[in-house]
Every structure is written in structure tokens, then in C-alpha cells.
């Protein structure tokens, strides 16, 4: 932590956020640190393994084994380790798998399952442990302690088993694992395998789940959900989460040309001369080949170029939308809404201008069946409900009444000039709005409209002049959209993934922006602005 805080090593923004978050967490009065457990996790495997742990690996071990609440529960039991290729993540998992089978770990029958989409990948860490036991310098002692075969390693005293698994979920029901390790989780498009393998957790003390990975090319999958949760954790928006997010990456694409910054993505880089040689060779090759560049940026630097090129706003700029919203009572507003399906999501909001910024007050209606029929990240939904940003609708559908009533309520506080929507639901919604005296404007969707709005959207986010307040759901919506540039230079905003990554709030915001020019800048009357005079 000191190495990061004192800039003795190069680290990305996520690492800096992590240290601030952990210092805040460790300062809480109900946290205890078990130094002995931490030391054992490093020292017990050390005599047998052909390598020692790097500082970043020892650091994570402290939070795997040594940080608990006063009631004995682990503070963190889910670990996301997203790190550049070649950092030694499989060796690190092997080291910990060996330790967790031993009596020093303190739990009997603590079974460990390593899961990957291919058998070769699943076997990598398993075979590391197998080879350590089989090593002539260790085998005389370790073969008395471990039973080993090509598919199973079991500690003879603790009975803890280590097995590898491919992602054939149908054959894995009924497991009673102590820990599940998902290798290269960037390849997982959905949760089918994860649900099966983690369903047996909780039957043993101290259940743990590890997600180890580089970045990848699957967007809208499990890794993207984990990265979203990680950002909420680091920003202290999700204090109930037990996720420990260890993310290493470049902060922006231009940093790839400065080799001294490569350890941002790979904290093993400075300690491993072979890795340095390999990465330098790949770097010079990728400068001549665009396909190799994409691979190098994605796997070595954890910075998929496609995301950087097309994202609507950077994470830092999305985070900057969390600014306080002033008292806007009686100020002008433009309403916006996006309503795709009556049994899905509907987002509504009001756009204001004040203090040289745009303020967006938003709310979402979600039909109760939506999470059951779509693989939506439940954590963001739970958080939005707790913050009062999302209403679950238990009627047969989300009706015009739900939507109109929200605007009627808002109209008691703000002066709503008009409500903007696209043509899709206007036949149902427009009459309902006009009946209560609210003007409706139909806006076009598509490249012409998006191209017109794109410069304003870019400028607002880059200058950090758009404010959502304490609204992680809106930041999630924005993060789920990418910009597609057409051959003719036009821009279209699209969903990253059709179902899981909802975008309703962003498009409601976009609809309102169509009439941004009609909004008058709100200037609150300050005390002393007018002076009384006597004649």
C-alpha cells in the first residue's frame, strides 16, 4: 500500500482508488487483522515452490486470509484479479491452492475447484501443484501428505481436494466446494457455469470465489459486470459487497509507448527479466501490425482499444457526474423518457441548466419480471432500489399512468416546458400527457440525431459539466453505451449488449438534450442581490 501511495511503483487509477478504499475499510472499528494467518499463507508453501511471491501477491494474501470482522467472518470472500498476461496469476493460484489444502489453513474438507472454458486452461494451476508434489526434492515428504492422480490432488489429513473442471455445467451439481476459481473469466458470456459451481459454496466455513483474468473481447459478459461492481466498490457506493477488486491496467492508450508505465498493467514486470524481454519483442512487432496491437493492448495492457475508442465517457468522467444538485425549485426543465417494452425498463428524467452545467434528475420503472427473463446484474438493481432511484412495478405492465404520475409529481416543484420521447410509445403516452396539460415532443432516433448531439455530449462529459448527483444507475446506463462511427462520419449511440446492459436512462437523457437550447439558465436569487431604497 505504501508503494502505491508513495508512488514507488507505477499504478493505474484503480489501484490508487483501491488503497484509499482499503484504508477506509481497515479503519472501521469492527475489523481485525490476523497477522499469523497472513504469514502462514506465504511461508508454508515457500520451501516447496520454485518461486517466491511478488509484493502484489503477498498484498492480496493479506486480504484473502487475514482481514476479518470481529465476529470471525471474512471481510472479502470474492476476489477479482484482472492483470496483464505473464504476471503469474496461475502460479499465484497454485501457491494458494496448495496452502488452502493444508492443515495450516485450518479447515478440513476444504475442496478447491478450478474452472475454465477449456481443459488445457483449467489444468494449468492444477498441474503446477502436481509438479511441486512430484518434484524429487519435495516428493519424499509431500507424497506422504498428498494423494495425487492426473485428475485429483487430495491432502491425506485434511481430506481437502483440488480438482480442475471445464465449463460443462450439467455434470457439476451437488458440489460442496470451499473455494471456486474461475480462470480467464473474460471468456464467460453468461452466468450459467458460475451459478452451478458457486451454488455449493456456503456449506463450508470461509467460502471463497476467485476470478482471475486478463481483459478480453467479450463485451457485456461476466467480466464487464465484475468491473462495474469493482468501480462501485472502489467508490464506496456498494459497502455491502464482499468483492476485493485488484485491477491492473494502463489508464489510457498513449501510455503504451512508455515502457516505464507497463507495470501499471503488470506489477510483476519489474521483477521478471524474461517477461520484460517477451513484452518488448511483442511491442515492436505490434507497432507494425494492427491485429497484434489489439491483442497487445487487450491482453498485456488490459485496455481493449475498442472500448477506449468508442466509450461515451471515461470512467473518471462518469464518476465526475456525482456532484451535488442545487435547489432547482421553480426552475425550467425539459422532460425526457425512454420506454421500450411494457414489461422491461422505462426511464424518465428532467434536464436543467444552472451554474454553467446540466443537471439531470432521473428515475427508472422496472417491471418485476425483467430480472427473471434477462441476465441483468442484480447488484446495480438492488443498489438503485435502496437509493430510491428505481421503482419495481408489480402490475401486469408498466402503464402510461406510472410514467405520467411521475411527471405530475415533478411539476409541483419544477416548471416542465415539455416532455420528449421517441415515436415508439408515443401513441400510448402522448394522449395521457396532453390530458394532464403537459406538452409532448416526438424526437427522432438514429444517426442524424445522434450525430447532432454527439459534440455536446462529448463536451459535457469531458468538461465534467453534466451532473447526475448520487445516481449510480445513471452512470451504469452511460457506461452501457458505445459510439459507432459510420463510414460517412455520422455517429450512432448503441447498446454494448442487447439485454443485460440497459441504456434507457441514457436515451431518456439524450431525448431531453434535443431541446437543450430552449432551456433558460437558472440563476438562484441570492441574499443581498436586491437592496431596499427609500425615496
DOMIDO-642563 format. One record per residue (C-alpha): y negated, z, x. Coordinates in nm, 3 decimals. Layout:
BEGIN
+---------+---------+---------+
:       Y :       Z :       X :
+---------+---------+---------+
:       Y :       Z :       X :
...
+---------+---------+---------+
***
This chain:
BEGIN
+---------+---------+---------+
:       Y :       Z :       X :
+---------+---------+---------+
:   0.000 :   0.000 :   0.000 :
:  -0.235 :   0.077 :   0.289 :
:  -0.154 :  -0.258 :   0.449 :
:  -0.272 :  -0.433 :   0.134 :
:  -0.572 :  -0.210 :   0.062 :
:  -0.698 :  -0.221 :   0.421 :
:  -0.631 :  -0.598 :   0.448 :
:  -0.395 :  -0.560 :   0.743 :
:  -0.194 :  -0.839 :   0.581 :
:  -0.296 :  -1.135 :   0.367 :
:  -0.216 :  -1.080 :  -0.001 :
:  -0.281 :  -1.253 :  -0.331 :
:  -0.479 :  -1.117 :  -0.625 :
:  -0.161 :  -1.000 :  -0.800 :
:  -0.073 :  -0.781 :  -0.500 :
:  -0.419 :  -0.628 :  -0.496 :
:  -0.401 :  -0.560 :  -0.869 :
:  -0.057 :  -0.405 :  -0.816 :
:  -0.185 :  -0.149 :  -0.566 :
:  -0.469 :  -0.042 :  -0.795 :
:  -0.226 :  -0.016 :  -1.085 :
:   0.027 :   0.190 :  -0.885 :
:  -0.233 :   0.433 :  -0.754 :
:  -0.344 :   0.487 :  -1.112 :
:   0.017 :   0.534 :  -1.222 :
:   0.108 :   0.774 :  -0.942 :
:  -0.198 :   0.990 :  -1.013 :
:  -0.063 :   1.079 :  -1.356 :
:   0.048 :   1.445 :  -1.378 :
:   0.397 :   1.376 :  -1.518 :
:   0.509 :   1.162 :  -1.221 :
:   0.731 :   1.296 :  -0.940 :
:   0.842 :   1.126 :  -0.617 :
:   1.192 :   1.178 :  -0.480 :
:   1.143 :   1.110 :  -0.110 :
:   1.507 :   1.181 :  -0.025 :
:   1.634 :   0.915 :  -0.266 :
:   1.395 :   0.662 :  -0.113 :
:   1.507 :   0.740 :   0.242 :
:   1.875 :   0.717 :   0.149 :
:   1.828 :   0.377 :  -0.012 :
:   1.709 :   0.246 :   0.325 :
:   1.921 :   0.446 :   0.570 :
:   2.266 :   0.436 :   0.405 :
:   2.323 :   0.055 :   0.423 :
:   2.130 :   0.016 :   0.752 :
:   2.420 :   0.074 :   1.000 :
:   2.633 :  -0.194 :   0.835 :
:   2.390 :  -0.477 :   0.764 :
:   2.291 :  -0.733 :   1.029 :
:   1.925 :  -0.699 :   0.935 :
:   1.670 :  -0.428 :   0.855 :
:   1.443 :  -0.419 :   0.554 :
:   1.091 :  -0.557 :   0.587 :
:   0.793 :  -0.339 :   0.481 :
:   0.762 :  -0.509 :   0.141 :
:   1.130 :  -0.441 :   0.070 :
:   1.105 :  -0.073 :   0.162 :
:   0.795 :  -0.052 :  -0.055 :
:   0.980 :  -0.182 :  -0.362 :
:   1.273 :   0.051 :  -0.292 :
:   1.038 :   0.347 :  -0.328 :
:   0.975 :   0.246 :  -0.688 :
:   1.335 :   0.149 :  -0.763 :
:   1.479 :   0.487 :  -0.665 :
:   1.208 :   0.743 :  -0.602 :
:   0.948 :   0.739 :  -0.880 :
:   1.037 :   0.924 :  -1.199 :
:   0.884 :   1.116 :  -1.485 :
:   0.925 :   1.492 :  -1.483 :
:   1.198 :   1.454 :  -1.748 :
:   1.406 :   1.255 :  -1.497 :
:   1.356 :   0.909 :  -1.646 :
:   1.269 :   0.616 :  -1.422 :
:   0.907 :   0.503 :  -1.441 :
:   1.018 :   0.146 :  -1.364 :
:   1.357 :   0.004 :  -1.456 :
:   1.276 :  -0.368 :  -1.473 :
:   1.174 :  -0.546 :  -1.154 :
:   1.020 :  -0.891 :  -1.127 :
:   1.027 :  -1.014 :  -0.767 :
:   0.865 :  -1.356 :  -0.751 :
:   0.839 :  -1.451 :  -0.388 :
:   0.837 :  -1.765 :  -0.174 :
:   1.161 :  -1.932 :  -0.068 :
:   1.303 :  -1.789 :   0.254 :
:   1.162 :  -1.439 :   0.210 :
:   1.509 :  -1.283 :   0.198 :
:   1.533 :  -1.191 :  -0.167 :
:   1.910 :  -1.248 :  -0.185 :
:   1.967 :  -1.039 :   0.126 :
:   1.749 :  -0.770 :  -0.025 :
:   1.958 :  -0.769 :  -0.344 :
:   2.276 :  -0.748 :  -0.134 :
:   2.139 :  -0.447 :   0.053 :
:   2.057 :  -0.265 :  -0.271 :
:   2.382 :  -0.366 :  -0.442 :
:   2.575 :  -0.211 :  -0.154 :
:   2.372 :   0.110 :  -0.182 :
:   2.399 :   0.140 :  -0.561 :
:   2.779 :   0.133 :  -0.539 :
:   2.794 :   0.428 :  -0.301 :
:   2.810 :   0.798 :  -0.382 :
:   2.466 :   0.838 :  -0.224 :
:   2.322 :   0.664 :  -0.527 :
:   2.461 :   0.945 :  -0.737 :
:   2.608 :   0.760 :  -1.037 :
:   2.976 :   0.678 :  -1.088 :
:   3.096 :   0.360 :  -1.262 :
:   2.756 :   0.203 :  -1.199 :
:   2.861 :  -0.160 :  -1.237 :
:   2.639 :  -0.437 :  -1.099 :
:   2.634 :  -0.788 :  -1.244 :
:   2.466 :  -1.074 :  -1.058 :
:   2.384 :  -1.365 :  -1.290 :
:   2.269 :  -1.718 :  -1.210 :
:   2.285 :  -2.060 :  -1.372 :
:   2.526 :  -2.189 :  -1.104 :
:   2.826 :  -2.025 :  -0.940 :
:   2.704 :  -2.100 :  -0.588 :
:   2.375 :  -1.921 :  -0.655 :
:   2.544 :  -1.628 :  -0.830 :
:   2.781 :  -1.579 :  -0.537 :
:   2.508 :  -1.569 :  -0.269 :
:   2.433 :  -1.196 :  -0.274 :
:   2.793 :  -1.108 :  -0.363 :
:   2.918 :  -1.289 :  -0.053 :
:   2.660 :  -1.111 :   0.163 :
:   2.814 :  -0.777 :   0.063 :
:   3.166 :  -0.918 :   0.103 :
:   3.086 :  -1.032 :   0.457 :
:   2.936 :  -0.695 :   0.550 :
:   3.258 :  -0.520 :   0.445 :
:   3.468 :  -0.785 :   0.618 :
:   3.270 :  -0.771 :   0.943 :
:   3.504 :  -0.650 :   1.225 :
:   3.255 :  -0.384 :   1.336 :
:   3.247 :  -0.239 :   0.983 :
:   3.583 :  -0.325 :   0.831 :
:   3.784 :  -0.033 :   0.972 :
:   3.561 :   0.214 :   0.789 :
:   3.441 :   0.015 :   0.490 :
:   3.781 :  -0.119 :   0.382 :
:   3.886 :   0.242 :   0.327 :
:   3.590 :   0.283 :   0.094 :
:   3.577 :  -0.055 :  -0.083 :
:   3.831 :  -0.275 :  -0.256 :
:   3.732 :  -0.639 :  -0.223 :
:   3.852 :  -0.974 :  -0.351 :
:   3.681 :  -1.309 :  -0.387 :
:   3.553 :  -1.211 :  -0.732 :
:   3.524 :  -0.830 :  -0.725 :
:   3.399 :  -0.557 :  -0.491 :
:   3.465 :  -0.201 :  -0.605 :
:   3.387 :   0.135 :  -0.446 :
:   3.709 :   0.337 :  -0.446 :
:   3.539 :   0.672 :  -0.509 :
:   3.251 :   0.591 :  -0.748 :
:   3.453 :   0.308 :  -0.915 :
:   3.128 :   0.107 :  -0.925 :
:   3.195 :  -0.268 :  -0.937 :
:   2.998 :  -0.564 :  -0.807 :
:   3.065 :  -0.899 :  -0.976 :
:   2.894 :  -1.237 :  -0.997 :
:   2.858 :  -1.433 :  -1.319 :
:   2.748 :  -1.778 :  -1.421 :
:   2.538 :  -1.806 :  -1.733 :
:   2.830 :  -1.866 :  -1.970 :
:   2.712 :  -1.606 :  -2.216 :
:   3.009 :  -1.639 :  -2.452 :
:   3.250 :  -1.452 :  -2.224 :
:   3.030 :  -1.156 :  -2.129 :
:   3.002 :  -0.944 :  -2.444 :
:   3.111 :  -0.583 :  -2.409 :
:   2.999 :  -0.527 :  -2.051 :
:   2.886 :  -0.176 :  -1.959 :
:   2.666 :  -0.259 :  -1.662 :
:   2.444 :  -0.015 :  -1.479 :
:   2.232 :  -0.295 :  -1.338 :
:   2.194 :  -0.666 :  -1.409 :
:   2.040 :  -0.901 :  -1.153 :
:   1.914 :  -1.241 :  -1.271 :
:   1.886 :  -1.476 :  -0.975 :
:   1.638 :  -1.766 :  -0.983 :
:   1.516 :  -1.674 :  -1.329 :
:   1.273 :  -1.968 :  -1.324 :
:   1.568 :  -2.183 :  -1.440 :
:   1.612 :  -1.990 :  -1.768 :
:   1.462 :  -2.177 :  -2.063 :
:   1.551 :  -1.910 :  -2.321 :
:   1.688 :  -1.557 :  -2.356 :
:   2.042 :  -1.631 :  -2.474 :
:   2.209 :  -1.525 :  -2.147 :
:   1.966 :  -1.247 :  -2.074 :
:   2.028 :  -1.085 :  -2.412 :
:   2.405 :  -1.092 :  -2.365 :
:   2.403 :  -0.946 :  -2.017 :
:   2.144 :  -0.675 :  -2.089 :
:   2.298 :  -0.568 :  -2.422 :
:   2.537 :  -0.336 :  -2.236 :
:   2.260 :  -0.157 :  -2.047 :
:   2.176 :   0.197 :  -2.150 :
:   2.536 :   0.319 :  -2.158 :
:   2.494 :   0.445 :  -1.802 :
:   2.222 :   0.661 :  -1.654 :
:   1.928 :   0.479 :  -1.489 :
:   1.989 :   0.125 :  -1.620 :
:   1.800 :  -0.135 :  -1.419 :
:   1.728 :  -0.507 :  -1.452 :
:   1.612 :  -0.731 :  -1.166 :
:   1.457 :  -1.075 :  -1.197 :
:   1.442 :  -1.239 :  -0.853 :
:   1.300 :  -1.586 :  -0.820 :
:   1.066 :  -1.841 :  -0.675 :
:   0.845 :  -2.028 :  -0.917 :
:   0.986 :  -2.340 :  -1.078 :
:   0.922 :  -2.637 :  -1.301 :
:   1.038 :  -2.495 :  -1.636 :
:   0.726 :  -2.408 :  -1.836 :
:   0.735 :  -2.183 :  -2.138 :
:   1.061 :  -2.021 :  -2.027 :
:   1.159 :  -1.667 :  -1.935 :
:   0.965 :  -1.661 :  -1.608 :
:   0.638 :  -1.755 :  -1.778 :
:   0.691 :  -1.473 :  -2.028 :
:   0.755 :  -1.230 :  -1.743 :
:   0.440 :  -1.346 :  -1.565 :
:   0.242 :  -1.293 :  -1.886 :
:   0.380 :  -0.940 :  -1.918 :
:   0.309 :  -0.877 :  -1.550 :
:  -0.056 :  -0.966 :  -1.597 :
:  -0.084 :  -0.730 :  -1.893 :
:   0.084 :  -0.453 :  -1.693 :
:  -0.144 :  -0.501 :  -1.392 :
:  -0.447 :  -0.500 :  -1.620 :
:  -0.323 :  -0.173 :  -1.782 :
:  -0.309 :  -0.342 :  -2.120 :
:   0.058 :  -0.258 :  -2.168 :
:   0.107 :   0.102 :  -2.049 :
:   0.445 :   0.135 :  -2.221 :
:   0.602 :  -0.141 :  -2.011 :
:   0.862 :  -0.039 :  -1.752 :
:   0.817 :  -0.364 :  -1.557 :
:   0.739 :  -0.348 :  -1.185 :
:   0.570 :  -0.682 :  -1.112 :
:   0.592 :  -0.783 :  -0.745 :
:   0.437 :  -1.131 :  -0.731 :
:   0.352 :  -1.314 :  -0.409 :
:   0.169 :  -1.648 :  -0.421 :
:  -0.129 :  -1.841 :  -0.298 :
:  -0.442 :  -1.782 :  -0.502 :
:  -0.543 :  -2.148 :  -0.502 :
:  -0.414 :  -2.481 :  -0.374 :
:  -0.660 :  -2.520 :  -0.084 :
:  -0.514 :  -2.215 :   0.092 :
:  -0.200 :  -2.410 :   0.183 :
:  -0.386 :  -2.570 :   0.476 :
:  -0.446 :  -2.231 :   0.641 :
:  -0.114 :  -2.109 :   0.781 :
:  -0.253 :  -1.758 :   0.831 :
:  -0.258 :  -1.729 :   0.449 :
:   0.105 :  -1.827 :   0.395 :
:   0.216 :  -1.466 :   0.394 :
:   0.034 :  -1.431 :   0.062 :
:   0.333 :  -1.613 :  -0.087 :
:   0.590 :  -1.489 :   0.163 :
:   0.537 :  -1.139 :   0.310 :
:   0.838 :  -1.193 :   0.539 :
:   0.660 :  -1.482 :   0.713 :
:   0.505 :  -1.284 :   0.999 :
:   0.837 :  -1.114 :   1.083 :
:   1.065 :  -1.420 :   1.085 :
:   1.015 :  -1.687 :   1.358 :
:   1.286 :  -1.912 :   1.209 :
:   1.112 :  -1.909 :   0.873 :
:   0.780 :  -1.992 :   1.041 :
:   0.937 :  -2.291 :   1.215 :
:   1.101 :  -2.423 :   0.894 :
:   0.786 :  -2.387 :   0.686 :
:   0.567 :  -2.558 :   0.944 :
:   0.806 :  -2.853 :   0.958 :
:   0.809 :  -2.881 :   0.578 :
:   0.430 :  -2.857 :   0.569 :
:   0.380 :  -3.154 :   0.800 :
:   0.633 :  -3.360 :   0.600 :
:   0.479 :  -3.274 :   0.265 :
:   0.137 :  -3.395 :   0.382 :
:   0.283 :  -3.747 :   0.382 :
:   0.490 :  -3.722 :   0.063 :
:   0.358 :  -3.615 :  -0.278 :
:   0.704 :  -3.518 :  -0.410 :
:   0.762 :  -3.290 :  -0.111 :
:   0.416 :  -3.143 :  -0.164 :
:   0.504 :  -3.049 :  -0.522 :
:   0.825 :  -2.884 :  -0.400 :
:   0.649 :  -2.701 :  -0.116 :
:   0.373 :  -2.569 :  -0.340 :
:   0.616 :  -2.461 :  -0.612 :
:   0.898 :  -2.308 :  -0.407 :
:   0.729 :  -2.197 :  -0.087 :
:   0.387 :  -2.102 :  -0.221 :
:   0.472 :  -2.009 :  -0.583 :
:   0.183 :  -2.222 :  -0.702 :
:   0.309 :  -2.509 :  -0.920 :
:   0.049 :  -2.779 :  -0.873 :
:   0.075 :  -2.900 :  -1.231 :
:  -0.037 :  -2.560 :  -1.365 :
:  -0.331 :  -2.538 :  -1.127 :
:  -0.445 :  -2.888 :  -1.212 :
:  -0.424 :  -2.861 :  -1.591 :
:  -0.481 :  -2.500 :  -1.693 :
:  -0.770 :  -2.442 :  -1.935 :
:  -0.890 :  -2.135 :  -1.745 :
:  -0.762 :  -1.946 :  -1.443 :
:  -0.608 :  -1.604 :  -1.493 :
:  -0.915 :  -1.447 :  -1.334 :
:  -1.147 :  -1.632 :  -1.574 :
:  -0.929 :  -1.541 :  -1.873 :
:  -0.940 :  -1.178 :  -1.763 :
:  -1.321 :  -1.200 :  -1.742 :
:  -1.332 :  -1.255 :  -2.120 :
:  -1.269 :  -0.881 :  -2.155 :
:  -1.635 :  -0.783 :  -2.172 :
:  -1.789 :  -0.552 :  -2.431 :
:  -1.905 :  -0.718 :  -2.752 :
:  -2.254 :  -0.602 :  -2.856 :
:  -2.360 :  -0.511 :  -3.207 :
:  -2.395 :  -0.854 :  -3.371 :
:  -2.467 :  -0.727 :  -3.721 :
:  -2.661 :  -0.976 :  -3.937 :
:  -2.640 :  -1.248 :  -3.669 :
:  -2.537 :  -1.608 :  -3.739 :
:  -2.177 :  -1.710 :  -3.689 :
:  -1.963 :  -2.022 :  -3.714 :
:  -1.615 :  -1.959 :  -3.852 :
:  -1.304 :  -2.130 :  -3.721 :
:  -0.942 :  -2.126 :  -3.828 :
:  -0.615 :  -2.289 :  -3.730 :
:  -0.332 :  -2.284 :  -3.982 :
:  -0.028 :  -2.496 :  -3.902 :
:   0.259 :  -2.359 :  -4.112 :
:   0.258 :  -2.116 :  -4.405 :
:   0.549 :  -1.921 :  -4.252 :
:   0.422 :  -1.916 :  -3.897 :
:   0.084 :  -1.815 :  -3.749 :
:  -0.273 :  -1.851 :  -3.875 :
:  -0.570 :  -1.762 :  -3.652 :
:  -0.923 :  -1.701 :  -3.779 :
:  -1.241 :  -1.613 :  -3.596 :
:  -1.619 :  -1.607 :  -3.574 :
:  -1.827 :  -1.761 :  -3.296 :
:  -2.162 :  -1.608 :  -3.197 :
:  -2.432 :  -1.685 :  -2.939 :
:  -2.611 :  -1.393 :  -2.775 :
:  -2.734 :  -1.291 :  -2.431 :
:  -2.659 :  -1.637 :  -2.292 :
:  -2.289 :  -1.601 :  -2.385 :
:  -2.048 :  -1.700 :  -2.661 :
:  -1.871 :  -1.417 :  -2.840 :
:  -1.551 :  -1.476 :  -3.037 :
:  -1.418 :  -1.222 :  -3.286 :
:  -1.063 :  -1.317 :  -3.375 :
:  -0.774 :  -1.213 :  -3.598 :
:  -0.424 :  -1.354 :  -3.648 :
:  -0.196 :  -1.353 :  -3.953 :
:   0.175 :  -1.384 :  -3.874 :
:   0.449 :  -1.437 :  -4.129 :
:   0.722 :  -1.177 :  -4.083 :
:   0.991 :  -1.444 :  -4.035 :
:   0.814 :  -1.615 :  -3.742 :
:   0.959 :  -1.396 :  -3.462 :
:   1.307 :  -1.424 :  -3.615 :
:   1.313 :  -1.802 :  -3.617 :
:   1.131 :  -1.859 :  -3.287 :
:   1.179 :  -1.710 :  -2.942 :
:   0.831 :  -1.553 :  -2.921 :
:   0.765 :  -1.284 :  -2.662 :
:   0.779 :  -0.962 :  -2.873 :
:   0.569 :  -0.760 :  -2.629 :
:   0.246 :  -0.951 :  -2.693 :
:   0.307 :  -0.930 :  -3.069 :
:   0.363 :  -0.552 :  -3.057 :
:   0.051 :  -0.505 :  -2.847 :
:  -0.160 :  -0.719 :  -3.082 :
:  -0.041 :  -0.518 :  -3.383 :
:  -0.126 :  -0.190 :  -3.212 :
:  -0.476 :  -0.316 :  -3.133 :
:  -0.533 :  -0.434 :  -3.491 :
:  -0.558 :  -0.798 :  -3.384 :
:  -0.259 :  -0.922 :  -3.584 :
:  -0.152 :  -0.867 :  -3.943 :
:   0.212 :  -0.921 :  -4.037 :
:   0.238 :  -1.092 :  -4.376 :
:   0.543 :  -0.991 :  -4.581 :
:   0.469 :  -1.220 :  -4.878 :
:   0.654 :  -1.546 :  -4.931 :
:   0.394 :  -1.721 :  -4.718 :
:   0.052 :  -1.684 :  -4.559 :
:  -0.170 :  -1.780 :  -4.852 :
:  -0.528 :  -1.904 :  -4.879 :
:  -0.610 :  -1.560 :  -5.018 :
:  -0.519 :  -1.386 :  -4.688 :
:  -0.746 :  -1.619 :  -4.494 :
:  -1.042 :  -1.627 :  -4.733 :
:  -1.042 :  -1.249 :  -4.780 :
:  -1.084 :  -1.200 :  -4.404 :
:  -1.395 :  -1.420 :  -4.403 :
:  -1.532 :  -1.247 :  -4.715 :
:  -1.496 :  -0.914 :  -4.536 :
:  -1.671 :  -1.050 :  -4.227 :
:  -1.950 :  -1.199 :  -4.442 :
:  -2.055 :  -0.847 :  -4.540 :
:  -2.159 :  -0.788 :  -4.176 :
:  -2.244 :  -1.134 :  -4.038 :
:  -2.419 :  -1.446 :  -4.168 :
:  -2.145 :  -1.710 :  -4.172 :
:  -2.301 :  -2.057 :  -4.174 :
:  -1.977 :  -2.247 :  -4.226 :
:  -1.604 :  -2.234 :  -4.164 :
:  -1.442 :  -2.510 :  -3.957 :
:  -1.084 :  -2.630 :  -3.996 :
:  -0.884 :  -2.945 :  -3.940 :
:  -0.757 :  -3.172 :  -4.216 :
:  -0.402 :  -3.034 :  -4.216 :
:  -0.450 :  -2.741 :  -4.459 :
:  -0.790 :  -2.831 :  -4.596 :
:  -0.660 :  -2.943 :  -4.936 :
:  -0.540 :  -2.586 :  -5.000 :
:  -0.808 :  -2.391 :  -4.816 :
:  -1.132 :  -2.581 :  -4.882 :
:  -1.144 :  -2.517 :  -5.260 :
:  -1.069 :  -2.148 :  -5.202 :
:  -1.358 :  -2.114 :  -4.959 :
:  -1.602 :  -2.310 :  -5.174 :
:  -1.513 :  -2.095 :  -5.473 :
:  -1.650 :  -1.788 :  -5.290 :
:  -1.956 :  -1.974 :  -5.164 :
:  -1.851 :  -2.047 :  -4.804 :
:  -1.923 :  -2.396 :  -4.671 :
:  -1.632 :  -2.579 :  -4.508 :
:  -1.649 :  -2.842 :  -4.233 :
:  -1.347 :  -3.058 :  -4.153 :
:  -1.312 :  -3.127 :  -3.780 :
:  -1.107 :  -3.391 :  -3.602 :
:  -0.830 :  -3.303 :  -3.360 :
:  -0.733 :  -3.519 :  -3.067 :
:  -0.865 :  -3.678 :  -2.754 :
:  -1.210 :  -3.779 :  -2.881 :
:  -1.299 :  -3.428 :  -2.998 :
:  -1.129 :  -3.255 :  -2.706 :
:  -1.297 :  -3.482 :  -2.450 :
:  -1.635 :  -3.399 :  -2.604 :
:  -1.572 :  -3.022 :  -2.594 :
:  -1.391 :  -3.003 :  -2.258 :
:  -1.704 :  -2.984 :  -2.033 :
:  -1.843 :  -2.697 :  -2.241 :
:  -1.510 :  -2.512 :  -2.242 :
:  -1.475 :  -2.554 :  -1.865 :
:  -1.829 :  -2.432 :  -1.800 :
:  -1.797 :  -2.127 :  -2.027 :
:  -1.480 :  -2.005 :  -1.857 :
:  -1.590 :  -2.086 :  -1.501 :
:  -1.926 :  -1.910 :  -1.550 :
:  -1.745 :  -1.630 :  -1.737 :
:  -1.978 :  -1.668 :  -2.033 :
:  -1.717 :  -1.650 :  -2.308 :
:  -1.628 :  -1.305 :  -2.438 :
:  -1.321 :  -1.203 :  -2.639 :
:  -1.357 :  -0.827 :  -2.593 :
:  -1.038 :  -0.620 :  -2.586 :
:  -0.821 :  -0.905 :  -2.711 :
:  -0.509 :  -0.982 :  -2.503 :
:  -0.377 :  -1.202 :  -2.784 :
:  -0.668 :  -1.448 :  -2.742 :
:  -0.615 :  -1.452 :  -2.365 :
:  -0.247 :  -1.528 :  -2.431 :
:  -0.343 :  -1.813 :  -2.662 :
:  -0.570 :  -1.967 :  -2.396 :
:  -0.300 :  -1.932 :  -2.131 :
:  -0.058 :  -2.125 :  -2.352 :
:  -0.269 :  -2.442 :  -2.350 :
:  -0.296 :  -2.711 :  -2.086 :
:  -0.526 :  -3.012 :  -2.047 :
:  -0.368 :  -3.353 :  -2.039 :
:  -0.585 :  -3.622 :  -1.883 :
:  -0.524 :  -3.967 :  -2.027 :
:  -0.532 :  -4.292 :  -1.831 :
:  -0.876 :  -4.369 :  -1.975 :
:  -1.013 :  -4.032 :  -1.860 :
:  -1.002 :  -3.866 :  -2.203 :
:  -0.881 :  -3.509 :  -2.236 :
:  -0.636 :  -3.361 :  -2.486 :
:  -0.550 :  -2.992 :  -2.518 :
:  -0.179 :  -2.937 :  -2.576 :
:   0.075 :  -2.658 :  -2.607 :
:   0.268 :  -2.574 :  -2.292 :
:   0.578 :  -2.520 :  -2.505 :
:   0.625 :  -2.619 :  -2.873 :
:   0.742 :  -2.292 :  -3.030 :
:   0.730 :  -1.987 :  -2.804 :
:   0.376 :  -2.027 :  -2.675 :
:   0.143 :  -2.004 :  -2.969 :
:  -0.202 :  -2.162 :  -2.942 :
:  -0.353 :  -2.100 :  -3.287 :
:  -0.632 :  -1.874 :  -3.163 :
:  -0.748 :  -2.125 :  -2.902 :
:  -0.763 :  -2.412 :  -3.150 :
:  -0.948 :  -2.198 :  -3.407 :
:  -1.200 :  -2.125 :  -3.130 :
:  -1.216 :  -2.496 :  -3.046 :
:  -1.283 :  -2.587 :  -3.411 :
:  -1.579 :  -2.348 :  -3.421 :
:  -1.717 :  -2.488 :  -3.096 :
:  -1.764 :  -2.825 :  -3.267 :
:  -2.076 :  -2.676 :  -3.428 :
:  -2.192 :  -2.460 :  -3.139 :
:  -2.525 :  -2.648 :  -3.132 :
:  -2.606 :  -2.523 :  -3.482 :
:  -2.592 :  -2.157 :  -3.378 :
:  -2.916 :  -1.976 :  -3.309 :
:  -2.913 :  -1.748 :  -3.005 :
:  -2.908 :  -1.391 :  -3.137 :
:  -3.167 :  -1.159 :  -2.983 :
:  -3.138 :  -0.798 :  -3.098 :
:  -3.463 :  -0.620 :  -3.176 :
:  -3.514 :  -0.358 :  -2.908 :
:  -3.704 :  -0.036 :  -2.942 :
:  -4.065 :  -0.087 :  -2.839 :
:  -4.059 :  -0.465 :  -2.896 :
:  -4.334 :  -0.424 :  -3.158 :
:  -4.634 :  -0.195 :  -3.127 :
:  -4.828 :  -0.049 :  -3.415 :
:  -5.203 :  -0.117 :  -3.409 :
:  -5.484 :   0.049 :  -3.601 :
:  -5.783 :  -0.155 :  -3.725 :
+---------+---------+---------+
***
